[in-house]
Amino acid sequence: MPSVILPIVGAAVFGYLLNRILIRLSHRLGRLNAGEQKQIRWASHSKPLVGGITFYITFLIAGATAVFMPGGGYAPFFEGFGALMLVSTLGFLIGLADDAYETRPFLKFLGQFLCGAILVGLGVTINLTGYWLADAALTVFWTVGIMNSVNMLDNMDAVTGTVSATIIFVAMAVWTALRTPYTLEYYVYAAIFGSLIGFLVLNWNPSQLYMGDTGSQFLGAFLAYLGIRMFWNQPYTASEGEGLVLRQGLLAVLAFLVPIMDTTFVTVVRLSKGKSPFIGGRDHTTHHLSYLGVPEKFVPVVMGATSILSGSLAMFATLAVAKWSVEYVWLFGGYIAAVFGLFVLLYRKGAANLKLRSRSLNSSVAQDIETLSETPVSARR
């Protein structure tokens, strides 16, 4: 009997909170208006805000199916998989509350911090230094960072969905190549990957819906967990050599290079201008690619290709490197630096193009005003 109390109480509390939020959300559910949101989106049209809800429903169905399938059961549920369920659910609720109430950045940060603390509390901790406190702090930092990065990357059609799908795909490829026995996690990864594909069909420019913060916060928590399990703590073929302490961090950065890179650019630029990194704007990497002349439909292709190339290098380092060495640190670190440098160049060129267009537009408007002022009133009618 006691074993059923926790899920009953948990489901009751979850259902109550979710219903309260949905009551408030129902007044605006499905319509995201650029003028009503703190986050500034690239598109100006209002669109259904339901993608994230679909992700979570898929997640729940996949999780329940995996637990009760033959060979599943309750015991494996609490061996890591329970942490995935809890933090992803909390991420979903954080995003849902933000979509409904436009919560303050501090409250969102508090929820993200709690996601990291839950992972640490349930034993899903980055194993890097051997010191629990340091590893726990790194785990919380990673979780908060990835949740914010995925959220900030959701600023243009199909970008976040594409990048998230590539990260999950690489993780599944590594899992399969290592011939790790399929567990509950693997089936959930596959389900979310399929859900992203279905979402992208409708989210590609010109899109018909958004994932909202509900989707980006859910994905952020989900991917933060996946990054710890599949890149930070995954067993590698190279178990000896020099520079091993840097290997885990390099592989995690490679796998998540696009969201990390975009967040780094935006944070540095906004702080240099005395602005808060948490206030939306059209100053992301994706926007500057568009300013550079890349069609909106191809921006997610560029970001996705960068993500899959970087993830492939992480997979190569995991599977093909027999003995780690400092040379690999320089190789992969150099690649990361080169990608950052390339996108910094593209970012600056995009900004220069935007300034040129603004000057041209201002000059044209000024010329029109001057012409209008010199035209007799009778001729203007």
URPE-V636072 format. One record per residue. N is the residue number from 1. PHI is phi in degrees with one decimal (NA if undefined). NEAR is the number of other ideal C-beta (glycine too) atoms within 8 Angstrom. D_LAST is the distance of its C-alpha to the last C-alpha in Angstrom with 2 decimals. Layout:
n = {N/N}
phi = {PHI/PHI}
near = {NEAR/NEAR}
d_last = {D_LAST/D_LAST}
This chain:
n = {1/2/3/4/5/6/7/8/9/10/11/12/13/14/15/16/17/18/19/20/21/22/23/24/25/26/27/28/29/30/31/32/33/34/35/36/37/38/39/40/41/42/43/44/45/46/47/48/49/50/51/52/53/54/55/56/57/58/59/60/61/62/63/64/65/66/67/68/69/70/71/72/73/74/75/76/77/78/79/80/81/82/83/84/85/86/87/88/89/90/91/92/93/94/95/96/97/98/99/100/101/102/103/104/105/106/107/108/109/110/111/112/113/114/115/116/117/118/119/120/121/122/123/124/125/126/127/128/129/130/131/132/133/134/135/136/137/138/139/140/141/142/143/144/145/146/147/148/149/150/151/152/153/154/155/156/157/158/159/160/161/162/163/164/165/166/167/168/169/170/171/172/173/174/175/176/177/178/179/180/181/182/183/184/185/186/187/188/189/190/191/192/193/194/195/196/197/198/199/200/201/202/203/204/205/206/207/208/209/210/211/212/213/214/215/216/217/218/219/220/221/222/223/224/225/226/227/228/229/230/231/232/233/234/235/236/237/238/239/240/241/242/243/244/245/246/247/248/249/250/251/252/253/254/255/256/257/258/259/260/261/262/263/264/265/266/267/268/269/270/271/272/273/274/275/276/277/278/279/280/281/282/283/284/285/286/287/288/289/290/291/292/293/294/295/296/297/298/299/300/301/302/303/304/305/306/307/308/309/310/311/312/313/314/315/316/317/318/319/320/321/322/323/324/325/326/327/328/329/330/331/332/333/334/335/336/337/338/339/340/341/342/343/344/345/346/347/348/349/350/351/352/353/354/355/356/357/358/359/360/361/362/363/364/365/366/367/368/369/370/371/372/373/374/375/376/377/378/379/380/381}
phi = {NA/-57.2/-67.0/-96.1/-65.6/-59.3/-64.4/-67.0/-63.7/-59.7/-67.2/-66.3/-63.7/-60.0/-63.2/-64.6/-61.2/-63.5/-66.5/-62.6/-66.4/-66.2/-60.6/-69.0/-69.4/-62.7/-70.7/-134.2/-59.5/94.6/-130.0/-108.3/-103.1/-57.9/-76.1/-99.2/-101.9/-68.8/-77.8/-90.9/-96.8/-68.8/-81.9/-100.4/-85.4/-79.7/-144.2/-55.6/-110.9/-122.8/-59.5/-64.3/-64.1/-63.6/-55.7/-70.9/-61.8/-60.0/-59.3/-65.0/-63.6/-63.1/-63.7/-65.2/-63.1/-65.8/-66.9/-96.9/-73.0/-55.8/89.9/-82.8/87.7/-77.7/-58.9/-63.9/-59.5/-94.7/-101.1/97.6/-64.7/-61.8/-64.0/-61.2/-63.1/-68.1/-69.7/-67.5/-65.2/-64.4/-59.9/-59.1/-67.8/-59.9/-67.5/-63.5/-64.2/-68.7/-64.8/-83.6/-112.7/51.4/-62.7/-69.2/-55.4/-63.9/-67.2/-63.7/-60.5/-62.0/-64.6/-65.8/-61.3/-64.3/-59.3/-63.4/-65.1/-64.5/-59.4/-63.0/-63.0/-97.4/86.6/-92.3/-122.6/-62.9/-98.4/-123.4/-92.6/88.7/-103.9/-57.8/-62.7/-65.7/-66.5/-65.3/-63.4/-64.5/-63.5/-65.4/-60.1/-61.1/-63.6/-62.4/-63.7/-68.7/-62.1/-70.5/-63.9/-65.6/-63.1/-71.4/-72.2/-80.6/-130.6/-152.8/-50.5/73.1/-68.6/-63.9/-62.3/-66.2/-64.4/-62.2/-63.4/-66.9/-64.0/-64.9/-60.5/-62.9/-61.2/-66.7/-64.7/-62.5/-57.5/-66.6/-64.8/-77.8/56.4/-71.6/-57.0/-65.3/-125.9/-57.1/-59.2/-59.3/-67.0/-71.0/-56.3/-63.3/-65.5/-69.1/-59.9/-62.8/-63.8/-66.4/-62.8/-61.0/-66.7/-65.0/-59.4/-98.8/-102.2/-71.2/-61.8/-79.4/-77.5/-111.8/-159.9/-118.4/-86.6/68.8/-64.7/-55.7/-78.9/-70.1/-71.8/-60.8/-62.9/-60.7/-65.9/-61.2/-72.7/-62.1/-63.3/-58.3/-62.1/-67.1/-72.8/-102.9/-124.2/-71.6/-112.7/-68.5/-64.8/-114.1/-68.8/-90.7/-109.7/-146.7/124.9/-90.1/75.2/-63.0/-65.6/-89.3/-61.6/-60.9/-63.2/-62.9/-67.4/-65.5/-65.5/-59.4/-65.3/-111.2/-60.9/-64.4/-63.3/-64.3/-63.8/-62.4/-64.3/-62.1/-59.5/-62.1/-63.1/-63.2/-63.7/-68.5/-65.1/-65.9/-98.3/75.3/-106.0/-76.3/-67.9/-92.7/-95.5/-63.9/-172.9/-99.0/-128.5/-84.4/-56.3/-61.3/-63.7/-70.4/-64.8/-67.3/-61.1/-75.4/113.9/-72.7/-59.1/-56.4/-67.2/-99.9/-60.4/-64.2/-66.4/-62.0/-67.4/-67.4/-64.7/-62.0/-66.8/-70.8/-65.4/-64.9/-64.4/-65.0/-66.1/-63.5/-67.5/-60.8/-64.4/-75.6/-101.3/-106.9/-87.0/-78.3/-141.5/-75.0/-148.0/-62.5/-60.1/-69.1/-60.8/-65.5/-63.6/-73.7/-63.6/-65.5/-61.9/-59.4/-63.4/-66.3/-65.1/-58.6/-61.9/-62.2/-73.3/-62.2/-62.2/-63.7/-60.3/-67.5/-65.6/-63.1/-63.2/-64.0/-62.2/-64.1/-64.0/-63.5/-64.3/-63.0/-63.7/-62.8/-66.6/-62.3/-64.8/-65.8/-64.4/-61.9/-67.3/-63.9/-64.3/-63.9/-63.6/-62.8/-68.7/-89.9/-87.2/-57.5/-58.0/-63.5/-83.4/-82.3/-79.1}
near = {4/4/5/7/8/7/7/8/8/8/8/8/8/9/8/8/9/10/8/8/12/9/7/9/11/7/5/9/9/6/9/12/7/11/4/6/11/5/7/8/12/10/9/4/5/6/11/9/16/10/16/20/10/11/17/13/8/12/15/8/9/13/12/8/9/12/13/6/8/3/4/10/7/6/6/11/12/7/7/10/16/10/13/12/10/10/16/14/10/13/18/15/12/15/17/15/11/13/12/10/6/7/9/5/8/6/9/12/9/8/13/17/10/9/17/15/9/12/17/12/6/10/7/11/11/11/7/11/6/5/6/6/6/9/14/10/8/11/15/13/9/15/16/13/10/14/15/11/14/16/12/12/16/12/14/15/12/12/14/13/14/14/15/12/13/12/15/14/11/14/13/12/9/14/11/8/8/10/5/8/4/5/9/12/10/11/13/14/13/10/12/14/12/9/12/13/9/9/14/12/7/10/14/11/9/5/12/7/12/13/16/13/14/17/16/16/20/16/15/16/17/14/14/16/15/12/15/15/11/10/14/14/8/10/3/10/8/11/4/6/8/6/11/9/6/9/14/12/9/13/14/13/10/15/15/14/13/12/13/11/12/14/13/9/13/14/9/8/9/13/9/6/6/4/8/6/8/4/8/8/9/7/8/14/13/14/13/15/12/14/11/10/6/9/7/10/8/8/14/16/9/10/14/12/8/11/14/11/8/15/14/9/11/15/12/9/15/14/10/7/12/5/7/12/9/7/6/12/12/8/8/13/10/8/11/13/8/8/12/10/8/8/11/9/8/12/11/8/10/14/10/8/11/10/8/8/9/8/8/8/8/8/8/8/8/8/8/8/8/8/8/8/6/5/8/5/6/5/6/7/4}
d_last = {83.90/82.61/80.95/78.47/77.60/75.28/73.07/72.96/71.97/69.55/67.89/67.71/66.08/63.69/62.74/62.17/59.97/58.01/57.46/56.30/53.76/52.63/52.14/49.68/48.22/47.75/44.67/42.89/45.19/43.45/40.05/39.38/36.03/35.11/33.62/36.87/39.34/40.80/41.18/38.04/37.96/36.33/34.83/32.24/33.16/35.71/38.88/42.40/44.65/47.96/49.30/51.59/53.12/54.02/55.65/57.79/58.86/59.87/61.72/63.64/64.61/65.73/67.66/69.41/70.27/71.65/73.76/75.34/75.76/79.33/80.31/77.63/78.92/78.46/80.35/77.93/75.05/76.11/76.70/73.25/71.36/71.32/69.52/66.83/66.38/66.22/63.81/61.46/61.45/60.79/57.97/56.47/56.73/55.22/52.14/51.97/52.13/49.42/47.08/47.82/48.03/46.45/49.75/50.16/51.04/54.49/55.36/54.30/56.41/59.31/59.19/59.12/62.04/63.91/63.42/65.10/67.84/68.55/69.02/71.40/73.23/73.79/75.03/72.05/72.05/71.27/74.69/74.24/76.22/79.10/78.37/77.15/75.05/73.25/72.67/71.48/68.97/67.73/67.38/65.26/63.13/62.68/61.73/59.17/57.77/57.39/55.87/53.22/52.70/52.13/49.81/47.72/47.66/45.96/42.41/41.30/42.05/45.67/46.79/49.21/50.56/51.25/52.93/54.98/56.13/57.31/59.30/61.01/61.70/63.41/65.43/66.61/67.48/69.57/71.27/72.15/73.33/75.63/77.04/76.72/77.73/74.75/74.37/72.09/69.56/69.20/68.27/65.67/64.19/63.98/62.34/59.62/59.06/58.61/56.31/54.09/53.97/52.88/50.25/48.86/48.25/45.63/44.55/43.67/40.04/38.08/40.42/41.00/42.84/43.94/47.44/46.43/48.72/51.20/51.57/51.31/53.86/56.19/55.97/56.44/59.66/60.82/60.28/61.84/64.98/64.89/64.58/67.69/69.75/68.74/68.05/69.52/72.75/73.13/76.49/76.16/78.34/78.80/81.00/82.22/81.17/79.40/76.08/76.44/74.99/71.64/71.62/70.41/67.49/66.42/66.54/64.57/61.87/61.76/61.32/58.55/57.05/53.41/52.94/55.06/53.09/49.66/50.86/52.43/49.28/47.06/49.68/50.26/46.58/45.72/48.85/48.19/44.83/46.50/45.02/47.00/47.80/47.50/43.81/41.69/39.33/38.02/40.64/43.26/44.84/43.04/39.62/40.49/41.63/38.21/36.60/39.01/37.60/40.16/38.59/38.87/41.29/43.66/43.73/46.41/48.28/48.52/49.64/52.01/53.54/54.18/55.76/57.98/59.14/60.02/61.69/63.67/65.01/66.06/67.80/69.50/70.75/72.09/73.84/74.73/75.75/79.52/80.00/77.37/77.23/75.28/73.85/71.99/70.60/69.22/67.99/66.04/65.02/63.77/61.73/60.10/59.36/57.96/55.58/54.45/53.97/52.00/49.61/49.27/48.19/45.70/44.49/43.89/42.17/39.88/39.10/38.46/36.06/34.18/33.93/32.78/30.01/28.97/28.93/26.96/24.36/24.22/23.94/21.08/19.18/20.05/18.90/15.45/15.25/16.61/14.22/11.20/13.14/13.82/10.39/9.43/7.05/5.91/5.57/3.80/0.00}
